[in-house]
Amino acid sequence: MNVLVIGGGGREHALCWALGRAPSVDNVHCAPGNAGIAGVAKCHPDVDPVDGDAVAELAHAVDADLVVVGPEAPLVAGVADTVRDVGISVFGPSSGAACIEGSKQFAKEIMTAAGVPTARYWSGDDPDAAVAALDGFEPPYVVKADGLAAGKGVHICAARAEAVTAIKETMVARRFGAAGTVVVVEEFLAGPEVSIFALCDGDDCRLLSPAQDFKRAFDGDMGPNTGGMGAWCPYPLDEATIAELEQTVFRPVLHELARRDLPYRGLLYGGLVLTDRGPQVLEFNARFGDPETQVVLPRLRTDLGLLLRACAEGRLADAPPVVWDGRACVTVVLASGGYPGEYRTGVTIDGLDAVSGDDQIVFHAGTEADGDRIRTAGGRVLAVSGLGRGVPDARTVAYAAADRVSFDDMHRREDIALHAGDG
């Protein structure tokens, strides 16, 4: 089959790479793509990924049997709906179902209705009421912009005054634009975070191998939140716990969305915190995570094309079983200096040709081609993944590969998966 992937980041590079290796897939196209994706797929850089009509037109032009929508913005904008309306199978939820990421208030409402364990919360659109709601919580306070804010709309505040400032910046100063019209104030959940992806076909689901990412910019989990500076897989959750999460978290959410006439066909990403009260859902995302995708997909041995198409067509039960490589995987993000704040682009990247072998993969996130050179074009530039017999071995492989790549003012964390053990 022919597959069209929408997006141009590290997640989409990993998806195109995995689909290109799938026996069921003949051709992979990507819009807009990036310099790395161009090595594994035909890129269409002039197509706007949030323009549903343009995506549908391209899908017809390349005779796509399946469209895979990578980022959240096109999903929330309804790109999947537009493509489905012209009769092409799509892996990605409808705009209404994607509100589980597009609106934190909606996600909380769904979790409450479905009986999913999650943090206690308050939500609303009145800044004064939001400030008053802080009295019902203990520090640290969590203040979240309701809408999409490029991963920057969450504040964890040690003191009440800091939380009041976060509310005012979000709701009054509109630091995140319309995304801050509503805020969610919720209790802080303490414990390790773990990411679990569920392949969903509207009614059925299959959970993929758990992973853990590192959101803070600097070693020791210090500094500002980012989109993710690295990840490792598999996180050591036992099979009984994973089976319980399927029954208590993912299936109830699918059923609640279906009850609201919002069947969910795509990837449902559960961000969980392993608290002393048991696993609690921190958030849901409507797509594969980045950089977790770069450690999950290298371990997948099942044909990804068959899995995604089965989800898109509501027949996941007919898909082959999910089989994993026994090795672990670690990825290290190479970022532009200054990220997640201001940073330079257009910087030449050296050493990409020095990374080779079945156990080392460089996934491009923010890159562009300039003749025979590859230059930086974003904050997170590359994710370098390594496979090994256990997490320590995979970590060694990933960092050894990352050592071969350089560009001016490059920044990376040195402690990705350092304390992960041999899970």
N, C-alpha and C positions, 0 to 999 in steps of 0.2 A: 504493500500500500504506500501511498504518498502521504506524508505528514507535514503540516505547516505549524511551526512553533511561533508564538507571538511573544516578543520581548527581546531584550538585548543585554542581559546581565549574566552574572556567573551562574545563576540557577538555570537560565535558558541554555547556556553553553553545556552544562551537565546534562540537561534533557536532550539536547541535540546529539551530544556524544553517545548517550545511552541508546537513543532511538536509532542512531546510525549503526550501532552494533547489533540491533535486533533483527533476527532472520525474517520477520514478517514485514520489515520496512524496506522499500526499494529506494525511496528518495526522501530527503529531509530538506525542507525549506524553512527559513526564519526571517521574520520581519520585526524590527529592522536588523537585528543581529549585531555582531561586533567583529573585531579583527580575529579573534580566536574562533568564533563560531563559523567564520568563513572557511576554516579548514575542515569542517565536518558537515556543512550544510550550504545550500545556495541562499545567500542573503539578499534581502529586498529592502535596502536602507531608506528608500523614499516613501515607504508605507508608514503612516502614523498608527501606532499600535492601539490607540484609544478611539480610532475612527472605525466604527463597526462596518460601515458600508465599504470602506477601502479594504478592510480585512476580508470581508466576504467576496469582494471582487477578485482579490488576489487568490483566495482559496479556490475559486472557480478557474482562474487562469492557470494554476499549477495542478489542477485536477486532484485537489486534496481529498483524501478519504477520511482524514481526521485532522481537526485543528486543536492544538493544545495551547491554551492561554496561560502564560506564565505569571505575569505580575498582577497585583491587586487592582491597580488603577483601571485597566481595560475591563476587568471583571465587574467592578462596581459601576463602570460606565455602560455596561450592557452589551459589550462586544460579543460575548457568548450567545446572547439572545438573538442578536442580528444574524449571526452565522447559522444558528439552528433554524431560524425562520426561512433560510434559503435551502434547507434540506441537507446540510452537511453535519456530520457527527462532530461534537465538540466535547473535549475534556476540560471542564471548567464550569462552575455554577452560574446560574442566572444572576442578573443584577439583584433581584430580590433576595436570593439565597446568599449572595456574596456580602450582604449587609451584616452577616455574622462577623466580618472583619471591618467593613466600612462604617459600622456604628457600634461602638462599645456598649451603648445603652441597649441596643437591640440584642446584642450577644448576651447581655446579662438577663434580659427578659426571656430569651430562649432557654438559657440554662436554668433559670428559676422554674419556668413552666415544665421543663423536662426533668427536674429533680437532680440536676448535675451538681456535684460538690464544687463550690466556688466561694470566693471571698465575699463577705457581707459588703453591701454598697448603698450609696445614695446617688441619684442622678437628677439633673434638671437644667433649666436654662436661665435661672435667676442667680446672678452673682452673689447677692446678699444671702439668699437661701443656701447657696453652696458653702459660703463662709460659716454660716450658722451650723451646717451639717457636720463640720469638723468636730464639733463638741461631742458627737456620738462615736468618735473614733479615738484610738490611742496612737501616739507616734510610734514609728514613722508613718506619716500620712502619705497616701497615694492619690495623686490628682491626675486624671487622664482627659485629654481632649477627646470628644466623642468620635470625631471623624478621622479620616486618613491624614496623617501629619508626617509622612516619610520617616516614621520610626522615632520622631522627636517630640511627640506629644504627651509623653509620660513623665511625671515628676515624682520622685520619692523624696519626701521632705522630712528632715529630722525634727524640725520645730514647727509649731503652729504658724508663726509669723511667715516662715518660708512657704508654707502651704497657701496662706492667704495671698502672698505675692504671686504664686503659680496660678491661682484662680483668676486674679485680676489680669495677669499677662495673657492668659488664655481667653477669657470671656470678655474683658473690657478692651484691652489693647489689641486683641485679635491677632496675637503673634502667629497663630496657625490659620488665620483666615476663617472661613466658614466652618472649618473642622472644630473650632472651639466654641460654637454657638451653645452647645450642650457640654457639660462636663460630668464625669463619673468620679466620685470620691469613694474609695474603698479601703478596707483593712489591708494592712501589709501581710503578705504570706512569707513566712520564713522557712527556708529549706532549699535543697538543690533543685534546680530547674531541669526539666527534661522535655524534649520535643518528640512528639509522636505523630506521624503522618498516617492518615487513613484514606485508602482508595475507596471511593463511594460511587454507587450507581443509582442513587435515589432511594434505595431501600436496603441494600446490602452493603457491607464494607469489609475491607481487609486491612489490618494494621501492619505497617512496615516497621522495620527495626528501629528501636529508640536511639536518639542521638542527643548530644548536649552541645550547645553553642556558648560562646563567650562574647557578651555584649559590650562590656566596658572597653574603652580605648587602650588602657595601659595595663601592664602586668599587675598581678595581685588584685584584679577586678577593681581597679582605680580609674578615675577619670570619667568623662561623659559617656552616655550610652551611644552606641553605634548600631548599624545594621547587622553587626556580627564580625568579630575579628578572627574567628576560627571555630572548629567543631571537631567532635570525634564520635565514632560509632563502632560497635554497639554499646549503648549505655546498659549496665548490667541490671535490668529489671527481669525478674523471673517470669516464666511463662504464665503462672497463675495470676500474677498481678496484671500482666498485659491482657489476659483473657477477661479479667474483672473490669479493666478500664474499657474494653470494647463494649461490655454489657451495661456499665453504669455511666459512661460518658458519651461515647460515639454513637451507639445505636439510639439511645434516647433523644439525642439532638437530631439525628436523621429523621426519626419518627415525628418529632415536634415540627420540624420544617415541612415535612410531607403533609402533616395535618393542616398546616397553613397554606397548602397548595404551593409550596416552594421546594419541590423535590431537588435534592442536592446531588449533582453529578459532577464529580471532580475530586480535588484533593482537600480534605479537611484536616487542618494542622492544629493539633491541640498542644498549647504550651502549658505544661503542668508544673506545679511545685509540690515536692514530696515533703509535706509538713508532718508534724508529730500527730496530727489528726488524720493522716492518710493523704493520698493524692488530691490536690485541689486544682481546678482549672484556672489558670491565670488569664488566658486569652485564647481565642480561636482566630486562625487565619484561613483565608479562602484559597490558598495556593501552597505550593511547595515552599519551604523556608530556604533562606539563603544566609549562611553558607551550609546549612545542614544537608541540602540536596547533594552537595559536593562530597559528602562522606557516606550518604545512604546509597546513591545510585552506583558508585563504583563497586559496591558489595553485592548488587543485585545480579542474579544469574538468570532469572526468568525474563522472557521476551517482554520488554517494556511496552512495545507497540500493542501487543495483544492485551495486556492489562488495561492500558488507557482506553483503547477502543471499546473493550467490554464494559468499562464504566460508562463511557459516553452513550452506549447503546442500551444500557439497563440490563446487562446480562453478565454481571460479574461472576455469577455461579458457574458459568461455562468457561471461564478463563483458567489457564493453567495455575497450579499452586505456586506460591511465592517461595523461591529457593535462594539461599544466601551463600556467598563466598564465606568460608570459615575465617578469613582474615579480618582484622580490624582496619579502620581507616581514620586518618587524621588529616585535617586541612588547615593551612595557615594562610591568613589573608595578608597580602602585601598592599598597603594603603599609601595614598599620597600624604606627605607631611602636612599636618594641620587638620586632617580629617578627624572628627566630623564637622569641624569648623571650616574656615576658608583654606583653600589649597590651590596649587598650580595644576594646570593640565598641559598637554602637549610635550611632555618630557619623554625623551627616548628611553626605551626599555632595552636592557642588554641581558644576554644570557639565556634567552628562551630556548634556543636551539641546544643548549647544554643539558636540558632536562629530557630524559628519554627512558624508556623501559616500561614494562607492563605494570610496575608497582609505583610509578610516578606519573601524575597527570597535572597539567597546568590548565585551570579553567579561567578564562578571561571574563572580567566583570566590567571594568571601565577602560576599554582600549579602543584605539582606532589605527587603521593602516595609513601610512604616509609613504607612498612608494614602497621600497623594500624595508622600511622601518616600521616598528610598532611603537606607538606613543600612548601616554596616559590620557584618559578622557573621563576620569571620574575620581571619586574619593576612595572607594575600594577598587583596586586596579586588577588584582589577580588573586586566585585562591589556589594554592599549591597543595595537592593531595598526595598522601602516601599510604600504601597498603603494607601491612606486616603481620606477623604471626600473632601478635597481641598489640595492645595499645602502645606500650613503650617502643616496640619495633616499628610500628607505623609512624609514630612520632619522629623517630630517628630518620626514617626515610623521607618524611615530609620536610623536615628542617634541612636535611642535606640537599634536597632538591631546591628548596627556597634559597639556600646559600648561593646557588649558581645564578640567581636572577637579581638584577639591580637596576635602580634608576635614582636619579638625584632626589634627595630628601625623602627617600622611602621609609615607611614606618611599619613595623610589625610587632606583635606581642611575642615574647620569648617563652611564655608559660602555657601555651595551648596544650591541654591534655596532660600537663606535667604531673598532676596528682590523680590521674584517672585510674591508675592501677593497670591490671592486665585483663580488664573486663572485656 
